[in-house]
Amino acid sequence: MLDKLRASEKSIDVAIVGDRAIRSLNRKYRKLDEVTDVLSFPSGPFPTEASPGFAPDDFHSAQDLNHIGDVVISIDEAQRQAAEDRVSLDVAIDRLLIHGFLHLLGFEHETARGAAQMRRKESRLLDLLHGAGLPGYAGQGK
């Protein structure tokens, strides 16, 4: 995906977990005791020599500075969405990865306008990865 966006110098970490693990993460970090399909954890700012409390051990490599963040995907939810939307598991996982990636870039879907913008970007990125013509989401409100 990063190659398709001409951002191959950037990196993200992806973890694929079960419902129990993602529910635990959702409870811990979002205070929501429920299963979710994907969580995103943007990388924080890295210390520099000008940062208060900077110590030599705080040095980060250029690779670290290019790290955008982490995305955690529920494989169980991806399987449910694949069946519901009649797409392959690969497509369902890629949809969730794209969704998480857009959150790392600052996109949100808390408003109708933000949700519509995010869906358009998700569709464009999914088309880049899998070609046009994939069916839409069965649950458009997700």
N, C-alpha and C positions, 0 to 999 in steps of 0.2 A: 504494500500500500504506500509506504513512504517513497519507494522508487517511482511509483506512478505519479506521485505528487512532486517529484524532483526534490525530495527532502531526504535522500538516502544518508546524509551525514547526521541526521537526527535518529534517536532511538527511543523505543518504548519497550517496557517489559509487559508480557502478557501471561496471566495465570488462568488456567481453566480448572474450575473447581466444581464440587457438587453443591446442591441446594443448602445443605447443612452449613458448609463453610461460608458460603456467600451470605447466608442469613446472619451468621455470627459477625461477619465483617460489617454488614449493614447495621446491626444492633450496636456494635462498638463505635463506628465512625459517624453514623447518621442518626443514631438513636431511634431507629425503626426496626422493630422486631418482626421482620417479615422477609421472605425470599424476594430477591430482585434479580433481574437478568444480567445486569452489568454494573460495575462500579469503576469509577475513575479516580486516580490519586495523582494530581499534578505534582511535578517536582517542585520543591521549594527553592527559594533563592539560595545561591551558594555563597559562602563567605568569601570576601576578598580581603586584601591586606588593609583596606580602609574600614573594614567592618569592625564594630566594637567587639572586643574580646577575641579578635583573630589570633590564632596560634598556628605555628608552622604545620602542625598535624591536620589542620583544616584544609590543606591543599587538595584541590580536585583536578583531575586530568581533563584534557579537552573533551574526551569521550563523555565524562560526567556532565560537562557543561552543555552537551548536546542532547542529554536525556530529557525527554518531554514529561515522562511520568509512567504510571503503571495502570493497566487495565485488567480487571478481574471479571471473568465471564462464567456464568453458571451453565455447565454443560447440560444439566437437566432442563433448565428453562430453554436453552437453545434447541434441544430435541423437541420440546413441546411446541415451540414456535415453528420449527421446520414442518412438523406434522400439520399444524393449524394452517400455515400459509402455503402448504404443498410445495416446498422448496427443499433442496438438499440440506443436510446438516452443515456442509461447508458454507453455503450461502447464509444460513441462519447465524453461524458463528461470525462470518465476515460482517453481517449487518450489525451485530453487537459490538464487534471490534471497531467498526467505523463510528458507531454511536459513542462509544467510550473515548475514541480518539478525538472526536469533535468536542466532547466535554473537556478534554485536556487542553484544547485550543481556546477554551472559554465560551463555547456555545452552550446555551441553556434552552430548555423548553418549558419554562414556567408560565409563559404567556402564549396565547394563540399565535401571535406573530412569530415569536421565537421558535415555537414548535414547528410551524410551517417552514420557516427558514432552515431549521435543522433537518427536516424531512427532505427538502430539496437537495441539500448538500449530501445527505446520506445516499439519496438516489443517484446523484451524479458519481459519487465515489464507488458505489456498488456497480454502476454501469462500466466504470473504468476497469474494475476487477473481473466482472463476469459478463460484460456485454449488455446491451439494452434488451428489454423484453421480459425481464423477470416479473413475476406477479407481485402485486403490492402486498402490504401487510394485511392479514385478515382482520386483526384488531387495530384499526387505524388510530385509536386513542392511546396506544401503548407509548 
